[in-house]
Amino acid sequence: MEMPPLLTVAAACKALGIGRTTVYGLIANGALVARKIGNKTVLTGASVTAFINGLPPAPIGRGAREGG
């Protein structure tokens, strides 16, 4: 997925499938890079892409979940 150079918090939430509180938490701990344009907080597309690429792979197939 190619990201635009800047994303609003709402767009980042949608792209990542997470809520606003989680996005702001990721900004606070440095996992996402945010900038201000006036009063609006935007995230760099590069930091969103880097975050996605840094996630561990999901186990797929038999035995992926306990009890499965």
Backbone bond lengths (Angstrom), bond angles and torsions (degrees), N, CA, C in turn:
res aa  C-N    CA-C-N  psi(-1)  N-CA   C-N-CA  omega(-1)  CA-C   N-CA-C  phi
1 M - - - 1.453 - - 1.527 107.72 -
2 E 1.298 117.23 124.85 1.459 121.27 178.61 1.526 109.25 -89.84
3 M 1.315 115.45 128.95 1.458 121.73 -179.00 1.519 110.35 -94.94
4 P 1.339 116.38 145.54 1.455 118.35 170.53 1.527 109.47 -68.56
5 P 1.334 118.04 166.09 1.475 119.79 -178.42 1.528 113.16 -59.45
6 L 1.325 116.97 -36.21 1.461 121.60 179.58 1.523 109.64 -133.52
7 L 1.332 116.19 143.40 1.459 121.87 177.13 1.518 108.65 -128.10
8 T 1.321 116.11 143.39 1.456 119.52 170.66 1.525 107.64 -70.29
9 V 1.313 116.33 165.73 1.459 120.04 176.71 1.526 109.33 -60.08
10 A 1.327 117.30 -42.05 1.473 120.69 179.48 1.528 111.30 -61.60
11 A 1.327 117.56 -41.84 1.466 120.99 179.07 1.522 110.93 -66.27
12 A 1.333 117.41 -38.83 1.460 121.13 177.43 1.525 110.40 -65.27
13 C 1.318 116.76 -40.60 1.470 120.77 176.65 1.521 110.23 -57.84
14 K 1.307 116.01 -46.38 1.462 120.86 -179.15 1.526 110.91 -65.36
15 A 1.322 117.58 -44.36 1.462 121.81 -178.76 1.530 111.48 -63.63
16 L 1.327 116.51 -36.73 1.468 120.87 -176.59 1.525 113.03 -93.96
17 G 1.320 117.00 -14.80 1.461 120.15 -178.84 1.520 113.03 70.97
18 I 1.341 115.75 33.63 1.465 121.31 -179.52 1.518 109.29 -130.46
19 G 1.325 117.25 170.38 1.453 121.98 -177.66 1.526 113.46 -90.09
20 R 1.325 114.68 170.51 1.467 121.84 -178.54 1.526 112.15 -59.98
21 T 1.323 116.79 -42.72 1.459 120.44 -178.49 1.526 110.27 -61.03
22 T 1.328 116.62 -40.81 1.460 120.98 179.02 1.525 110.62 -66.19
23 V 1.339 116.86 -41.78 1.471 120.17 178.12 1.526 109.74 -61.03
24 Y 1.318 117.96 -46.93 1.466 119.99 179.80 1.530 111.24 -64.66
25 G 1.328 117.88 -32.69 1.460 121.05 174.76 1.525 111.61 -65.41
26 L 1.331 116.24 -40.40 1.468 120.61 178.10 1.529 111.16 -67.22
27 I 1.326 116.41 -33.87 1.464 120.48 174.94 1.532 109.18 -66.02
28 A 1.330 116.46 -45.37 1.466 121.42 -177.56 1.526 112.14 -61.96
29 N 1.356 116.96 -36.49 1.467 117.90 -178.67 1.531 112.99 -92.13
30 G 1.343 116.77 5.37 1.454 120.85 173.63 1.513 115.57 87.60
31 A 1.336 117.51 3.53 1.464 120.29 -179.59 1.526 112.07 -73.12
32 L 1.325 117.41 -26.81 1.461 123.07 176.07 1.524 108.65 -124.85
33 V 1.327 115.91 145.76 1.465 121.31 -179.49 1.516 109.20 -101.78
34 A 1.325 115.89 123.51 1.462 121.71 -179.80 1.518 110.23 -114.14
35 R 1.309 115.00 152.21 1.462 123.47 175.05 1.527 107.26 -132.77
36 K 1.307 115.20 161.10 1.461 120.56 175.95 1.524 109.35 -110.39
37 I 1.301 115.82 134.32 1.462 122.60 170.58 1.526 104.32 -122.28
38 G 1.318 115.69 101.09 1.463 119.46 -171.81 1.520 108.18 64.13
39 N 1.317 116.53 -123.91 1.465 121.50 178.17 1.518 112.66 -93.33
40 K 1.333 116.90 -5.37 1.463 121.16 -174.76 1.527 111.05 -89.40
41 T 1.331 115.83 133.13 1.462 121.96 173.70 1.515 107.98 -92.02
42 V 1.324 116.24 128.60 1.460 121.58 176.16 1.529 108.45 -126.42
43 L 1.308 116.12 154.97 1.458 122.05 178.94 1.511 108.88 -112.74
44 T 1.323 115.45 146.78 1.452 118.31 177.58 1.530 108.67 -75.99
45 G 1.323 114.71 137.28 1.456 119.58 177.89 1.514 111.58 -61.21
46 A 1.335 116.49 -34.48 1.459 120.67 179.53 1.530 111.27 -62.64
47 S 1.337 117.28 -39.08 1.471 118.86 -179.41 1.527 111.07 -71.44
48 V 1.333 116.83 -33.99 1.472 119.91 176.97 1.531 109.21 -66.52
49 T 1.333 117.06 -44.13 1.465 121.12 178.36 1.523 110.83 -62.47
50 A 1.337 116.92 -44.09 1.466 120.79 179.14 1.525 110.95 -62.66
51 F 1.321 116.70 -39.31 1.466 120.80 178.10 1.526 110.08 -61.78
52 I 1.333 116.62 -47.36 1.464 120.91 179.83 1.527 110.20 -61.06
53 N 1.324 116.60 -45.85 1.465 120.63 -178.37 1.525 112.55 -66.24
54 G 1.324 117.02 -23.73 1.455 121.10 179.77 1.516 114.72 -86.66
55 L 1.327 117.00 -5.35 1.463 119.97 179.36 1.530 109.75 -72.27
56 P 1.332 116.87 145.42 1.464 118.89 178.47 1.522 110.30 -70.11
57 P 1.330 117.06 152.02 1.466 119.26 177.75 1.522 110.38 -66.62
58 A 1.306 115.35 146.86 1.463 120.73 178.11 1.520 109.16 -83.57
59 P 1.329 116.97 136.50 1.464 118.51 176.05 1.529 109.41 -68.61
60 I 1.317 115.64 134.67 1.460 120.38 -178.34 1.523 108.53 -126.64
61 G 1.306 114.13 141.76 1.460 118.31 175.53 1.509 113.21 105.79
62 R 1.294 114.35 -169.17 1.465 121.43 -177.14 1.525 110.83 -60.35
63 G 1.311 114.85 136.30 1.453 119.67 177.84 1.512 114.14 78.08
64 A 1.342 116.83 10.79 1.460 119.77 -179.29 1.518 111.28 -67.10
65 R 1.325 116.26 -32.41 1.464 120.21 178.21 1.519 108.60 -116.15
66 E 1.316 114.80 149.71 1.456 118.12 176.83 1.512 109.07 -63.38
67 G 1.267 116.46 139.80 1.455 121.62 178.30 1.514 112.81 79.43
68 G 1.355 117.62 4.84 1.448 120.56 -175.08 1.408 112.42 -99.36
